[in-house]
Amino acid sequence: MLSSLLAYYWPDSDLSATIFPPANKFSTERDVPSLAGKVFLVTGGNAGIGFETVKQLLLHGGKVYLAARSEEKALAAIKSLRQATNCAEADLIFLKLDLGDLTTIKASARNFLKKEKTLDVLICNAGVMVPPLDSLTTQEYDLQFGTNVLGHYLFTKQLVPALLASYESAGIPSRIVNLSSSGHRYAPEGSGFVPESLKKGEARDKQLKEWGMMASGKLYGQSKLGNLFLSGIFARDHKGKIVTASIHPGGIRTELQRHATAGTGFLTWLTKAIFQLILFPSPMGAYNSLYAAVVAPPEEINGQYIIPWTRIGNASAQSKSVETQEEVRQWMEKELLEY
């Protein structure tokens, strides 16, 4: 009852999109078609939502490249996935990818392109959520934006030729799915993009001090808004050939909450208890990714924001600004010149 009322009157509220979405009607068994002959690449596919997404792609006959930073964790996940799906060894392949080190990303993409001429779907699933405030990438960018946005942008650009080749070969659009979150609404005021906050130095220190206790949330929100910006950019660049959508997976129990539940004491215990009570299990976190990747009509989702469960949502006004999207693109291109 409550979920229906929220979906009717406040469909884009955090309550409706995250905690009390309408009853789920999506079925992986019924709705996901045969994926035989299709090639997928899932970043961060070794755990949580990514793991469940890879699992369903394999169960429906897809060939999946599981891209992850930790080879040890990825190989453990691959062993588990092979046992769960009985997939052929050739249908699940590890791809080393460290989105937090820009010097390695092109090499990762080249390793994929050596093996495959086409890519049907790229799912940019990997992400970092509210780590310690001083967390940085190898090149000293904010860890969240550097991993969630900048690294994915560089990686995606390298794979566009394979995505376009898929379109030319099959005659249907290939797809890019970017995992965003309702957290994009907590981006900084104004355009939502504050480049001064994104690289180590006095300017970042000053900005974080100004934000105070809200700094972690604003940095996370900025990174999730950045995922929406990426979708806007690629949706325009390759309209009709590559469909690009952003998704909010919902309130899902995953390893991403490890920073929020780190430590001991009553508050940590309470936080963990609340998460267990209000968050959904990991398999449901894959629903929107799968819907955007292989189920939704392509003409309906290009540039769209999908919320639980498999609904087209209304992202923030900030996310729709083409001017800001292009500002972010120009900033990223400048930062990536040497990589």
C-alpha positions as CSV (number, residue, x, y, z in Angstrom):
1,M,0.0,0.0,0.0
2,L,2.7,2.5,1.0
3,S,4.9,1.6,-1.9
4,S,2.0,2.1,-4.3
5,L,1.1,5.5,-2.9
6,L,4.7,6.7,-3.0
7,A,5.1,5.5,-6.6
8,Y,2.0,7.4,-7.6
9,Y,2.5,10.7,-5.8
10,W,6.3,10.8,-5.3
11,P,7.8,8.3,-7.8
12,D,11.3,9.9,-7.9
13,S,11.6,10.3,-4.1
14,D,14.4,8.4,-2.3
15,L,11.7,6.5,-0.4
16,S,10.0,5.3,-3.6
17,A,13.2,4.7,-5.6
18,T,15.3,3.1,-2.8
19,I,13.4,1.9,0.3
20,F,9.7,1.4,-0.7
21,P,9.6,0.8,-4.5
22,P,6.4,-0.7,-6.0
23,A,6.1,-4.5,-6.0
24,N,8.6,-6.1,-8.3
25,K,7.2,-7.6,-11.5
26,F,10.5,-8.4,-13.2
27,S,11.6,-12.0,-13.5
28,T,15.0,-13.0,-14.7
29,E,13.7,-16.4,-15.8
30,R,10.8,-15.0,-17.7
31,D,12.0,-11.6,-19.0
32,V,15.7,-12.1,-19.9
33,P,16.0,-13.6,-23.4
34,S,18.6,-16.0,-24.7
35,L,21.9,-14.3,-24.9
36,A,23.7,-16.9,-26.9
37,G,26.3,-15.4,-29.2
38,K,26.4,-12.1,-27.3
39,V,29.5,-10.6,-25.6
40,F,29.3,-8.7,-22.4
41,L,31.8,-6.8,-20.2
42,V,31.0,-6.1,-16.6
43,T,33.3,-3.9,-14.5
44,G,33.4,-4.9,-10.8
45,G,31.8,-8.2,-11.6
46,N,33.4,-10.0,-8.8
47,A,31.0,-9.0,-6.0
48,G,27.6,-7.7,-5.1
49,I,25.4,-6.4,-7.9
50,G,28.1,-7.0,-10.5
51,F,28.4,-10.7,-9.4
52,E,24.7,-11.2,-9.7
53,T,24.6,-9.5,-13.0
54,V,27.3,-11.7,-14.4
55,K,25.5,-14.7,-13.0
56,Q,22.3,-14.0,-14.9
57,L,24.1,-13.2,-18.1
58,L,25.8,-16.6,-18.0
59,L,22.6,-18.4,-17.1
60,H,21.1,-17.1,-20.2
61,G,23.9,-18.0,-22.5
62,G,26.0,-14.9,-22.7
63,K,29.8,-14.7,-22.9
64,V,31.1,-12.4,-20.1
65,Y,34.3,-10.6,-19.4
66,L,34.5,-10.0,-15.7
67,A,36.7,-6.9,-15.2
68,A,38.1,-6.3,-11.8
69,R,41.1,-4.8,-10.0
70,S,41.9,-7.8,-7.7
71,E,42.8,-10.9,-9.7
72,E,42.5,-13.0,-6.5
73,K,39.0,-11.9,-5.8
74,A,38.0,-12.1,-9.5
75,L,39.3,-15.7,-9.8
76,A,37.4,-16.7,-6.7
77,A,34.2,-15.2,-8.1
78,I,34.8,-16.9,-11.4
79,K,35.1,-20.3,-9.7
80,S,31.9,-19.7,-7.8
81,L,30.1,-18.5,-10.9
82,R,31.2,-21.5,-12.9
83,Q,29.9,-23.8,-10.2
84,A,26.6,-21.9,-10.0
85,T,25.9,-21.7,-13.8
86,N,27.8,-24.6,-15.3
87,C,29.0,-22.2,-18.0
88,A,31.8,-23.2,-20.3
89,E,35.3,-22.0,-19.3
90,A,35.4,-19.9,-22.5
91,D,32.3,-18.1,-21.6
92,L,33.6,-16.4,-18.5
93,I,36.9,-14.6,-18.7
94,F,38.8,-12.4,-16.3
95,L,40.0,-9.0,-17.5
96,K,42.4,-7.1,-15.2
97,L,41.1,-3.5,-14.8
98,D,42.2,-1.0,-12.2
99,L,40.0,2.1,-12.7
100,G,41.9,3.9,-10.1
101,D,45.1,3.9,-12.1
102,L,44.8,5.7,-15.4
103,T,48.1,4.4,-16.7
104,T,46.7,0.9,-16.9
105,I,43.2,1.4,-18.4
106,K,44.1,1.5,-22.1
107,A,46.1,-1.7,-21.7
108,S,43.1,-3.4,-20.2
109,A,40.9,-2.3,-23.1
110,R,43.5,-3.5,-25.6
111,N,43.6,-6.9,-23.9
112,F,39.9,-7.2,-24.5
113,L,40.1,-5.9,-28.1
114,K,42.7,-8.5,-28.9
115,K,40.2,-11.2,-28.0
116,E,37.0,-9.7,-29.3
117,K,36.1,-7.7,-32.4
118,T,32.6,-6.8,-31.1
119,L,31.1,-5.9,-27.7
120,D,27.3,-6.1,-27.4
121,V,26.9,-4.6,-23.9
122,L,29.3,-2.8,-21.5
123,I,28.0,-2.6,-17.9
124,C,30.0,0.0,-15.9
125,N,29.2,-1.5,-12.5
126,A,32.4,-1.0,-10.5
127,G,32.2,1.8,-7.9
128,V,33.4,3.2,-4.6
129,M,31.0,4.5,-2.0
130,V,31.9,6.9,0.8
131,P,35.5,5.8,1.6
132,P,37.6,7.8,4.1
133,L,37.7,11.4,3.0
134,D,41.4,11.4,2.1
135,S,41.1,8.4,-0.2
136,L,42.7,9.1,-3.6
137,T,43.5,7.2,-6.8
138,T,47.0,6.4,-8.0
139,Q,47.1,9.8,-9.8
140,E,45.7,11.5,-6.7
141,Y,42.2,12.2,-7.9
142,D,39.3,11.8,-5.4
143,L,38.8,8.0,-5.2
144,Q,35.1,8.1,-5.9
145,F,35.1,10.4,-8.9
146,G,38.4,9.0,-10.2
147,T,37.1,5.4,-10.1
148,N,33.3,5.8,-10.7
149,V,33.6,8.5,-13.5
150,L,37.0,9.4,-14.8
151,G,38.3,5.8,-15.0
152,H,35.1,4.5,-16.6
153,Y,35.1,7.4,-19.1
154,L,38.6,6.5,-20.3
155,F,37.8,2.8,-20.4
156,T,34.5,3.3,-22.3
157,K,36.1,5.5,-24.9
158,Q,38.5,2.7,-25.8
159,L,35.7,0.2,-26.2
160,V,33.5,2.4,-28.5
161,P,34.9,0.9,-31.7
162,A,33.9,-2.6,-30.5
163,L,30.4,-1.4,-29.5
164,L,30.0,0.2,-32.9
165,A,31.2,-2.9,-34.6
166,S,28.5,-4.8,-32.8
167,Y,25.9,-2.5,-34.2
168,E,27.3,-2.8,-37.7
169,S,27.4,-6.6,-37.5
170,A,24.0,-7.2,-35.9
171,G,22.0,-4.1,-37.1
172,I,20.8,-3.4,-33.6
173,P,22.2,-0.9,-31.1
174,S,24.8,-2.0,-28.6
175,R,24.4,-0.8,-25.1
176,I,26.3,0.9,-22.3
177,V,24.8,0.7,-18.8
178,N,26.2,3.1,-16.1
179,L,25.4,2.4,-12.5
180,S,24.4,5.6,-10.8
181,S,22.3,6.0,-7.6
182,S,19.7,8.1,-6.0
183,G,22.7,9.5,-4.2
184,H,23.3,11.7,-7.2
185,R,20.8,14.1,-5.7
186,Y,23.3,14.9,-2.9
187,A,25.8,16.4,-5.3
188,P,27.0,19.9,-4.5
189,E,24.7,22.9,-5.1
190,G,24.7,24.7,-8.5
191,S,25.9,22.6,-11.4
192,G,26.9,19.7,-9.2
193,F,30.4,19.7,-10.6
194,V,33.2,21.2,-8.5
195,P,36.5,20.3,-10.2
196,E,38.4,22.0,-7.3
197,S,37.3,19.1,-5.1
198,L,38.6,16.4,-7.3
199,K,42.4,16.5,-7.1
200,K,44.8,16.5,-4.2
201,G,46.0,19.9,-3.2
202,E,45.1,23.2,-1.4
203,A,42.0,23.8,-3.5
204,R,40.6,20.4,-2.5
205,D,41.5,20.8,1.1
206,K,39.8,24.2,1.2
207,Q,36.6,22.9,-0.5
208,L,36.3,19.9,1.8
209,K,36.8,22.2,4.8
210,E,34.0,24.4,3.5
211,W,31.7,21.4,3.1
212,G,32.5,20.2,6.6
213,M,30.5,17.2,7.7
214,M,28.7,17.0,4.4
215,A,32.0,16.5,2.4
216,S,31.8,12.7,2.1
217,G,28.2,12.8,0.9
218,K,28.8,15.6,-1.6
219,L,31.8,13.8,-3.1
220,Y,29.8,10.6,-3.4
221,G,26.8,12.5,-4.9
222,Q,29.1,14.2,-7.4
223,S,30.5,10.9,-8.5
224,K,27.0,9.4,-9.0
225,L,25.9,12.5,-10.8
226,G,29.0,12.0,-12.9
227,N,27.7,8.6,-14.0
228,L,24.6,10.3,-15.3
229,F,26.7,12.8,-17.1
230,L,28.6,10.0,-18.8
231,S,25.3,8.5,-20.0
232,G,24.2,11.8,-21.4
233,I,27.5,12.2,-23.2
234,F,27.6,8.8,-24.9
235,A,23.8,8.8,-25.6
236,R,24.3,12.0,-27.7
237,D,27.6,10.9,-29.3
238,H,26.3,7.6,-30.8
239,K,22.5,8.0,-30.9
240,G,20.9,5.1,-32.9
241,K,24.0,3.0,-32.7
242,I,24.9,2.8,-29.0
243,V,22.1,3.0,-26.4
244,T,23.3,4.4,-23.1
245,A,21.3,4.4,-19.9
246,S,21.9,5.0,-16.2
247,I,20.4,2.9,-13.5
248,H,19.7,3.2,-9.8
249,P,19.9,-0.3,-8.5
250,G,17.9,0.4,-5.3
251,G,18.8,0.0,-1.7
252,I,20.9,-3.2,-2.0
253,R,23.0,-5.0,0.6
254,T,26.5,-5.1,-1.0
255,E,30.2,-4.6,0.0
256,L,29.8,-0.9,-0.9
257,Q,28.5,-0.3,2.6
258,R,31.7,-1.6,4.2
259,H,33.0,1.9,4.9
260,A,29.7,3.0,6.5
261,T,29.6,-0.1,8.8
262,A,33.3,-0.2,9.7
263,G,34.3,-0.1,13.3
264,T,32.7,-1.2,16.5
265,G,30.2,0.2,19.0
266,F,26.5,0.8,19.3
267,L,26.2,3.2,16.3
268,T,28.0,0.7,14.0
269,W,25.7,-2.1,15.3
270,L,22.7,0.1,14.7
271,T,23.8,1.0,11.2
272,K,24.3,-2.6,10.3
273,A,20.9,-3.5,11.8
274,I,19.1,-0.8,9.8
275,F,20.8,-1.8,6.6
276,Q,19.7,-5.4,7.1
277,L,16.2,-4.3,7.7
278,I,15.6,-1.8,4.8
279,L,18.0,-3.0,2.1
280,F,17.2,-5.6,-0.6
281,P,19.3,-8.7,-1.3
282,S,22.0,-8.6,-3.9
283,P,20.2,-10.6,-6.6
284,M,17.6,-7.8,-6.9
285,G,20.3,-5.3,-7.4
286,A,20.9,-6.8,-10.8
287,Y,17.4,-6.3,-12.0
288,N,17.7,-2.8,-13.4
289,S,21.1,-3.5,-14.9
290,L,19.7,-6.6,-16.7
291,Y,16.6,-4.6,-17.8
292,A,18.7,-1.8,-19.3
293,A,21.2,-4.2,-20.8
294,V,19.1,-6.9,-22.5
295,V,15.4,-6.4,-22.0
296,A,14.2,-2.8,-22.4
297,P,13.4,-1.5,-25.9
298,P,16.4,0.5,-27.0
299,E,14.3,3.5,-28.2
300,E,12.8,3.8,-24.7
301,I,15.9,4.0,-22.6
302,N,18.6,6.0,-24.4
303,G,19.8,8.7,-22.1
304,Q,17.2,7.6,-19.4
305,Y,17.5,6.9,-15.7
306,I,16.0,3.6,-14.6
307,I,14.8,3.2,-11.0
308,P,13.4,0.1,-9.1
309,W,12.0,-1.9,-10.4
310,T,12.5,-1.4,-14.1
311,R,10.8,2.1,-14.2
312,I,11.9,5.1,-16.1
313,G,12.7,7.7,-13.4
314,N,13.3,11.4,-13.4
315,A,16.9,12.2,-12.5
316,S,17.8,15.6,-11.0
317,A,17.8,18.8,-13.1
318,Q,21.5,19.0,-12.6
319,S,22.0,15.7,-14.5
320,K,20.1,16.9,-17.6
321,S,22.3,20.0,-18.2
322,V,24.1,19.4,-21.6
323,E,26.2,22.5,-20.7
324,T,27.5,20.8,-17.5
325,Q,27.9,17.5,-19.3
326,E,30.2,19.1,-21.8
327,E,32.1,21.0,-19.1
328,V,32.7,17.7,-17.4
329,R,33.8,16.1,-20.7
330,Q,36.2,18.9,-21.4
331,W,37.7,18.6,-17.9
332,M,38.1,14.9,-18.2
333,E,39.7,15.2,-21.7
334,K,42.2,17.7,-20.3
335,E,43.1,15.5,-17.3
336,L,43.5,12.5,-19.6
337,L,45.8,14.0,-22.1
338,E,48.9,12.2,-20.9
339,Y,47.1,8.8,-20.5
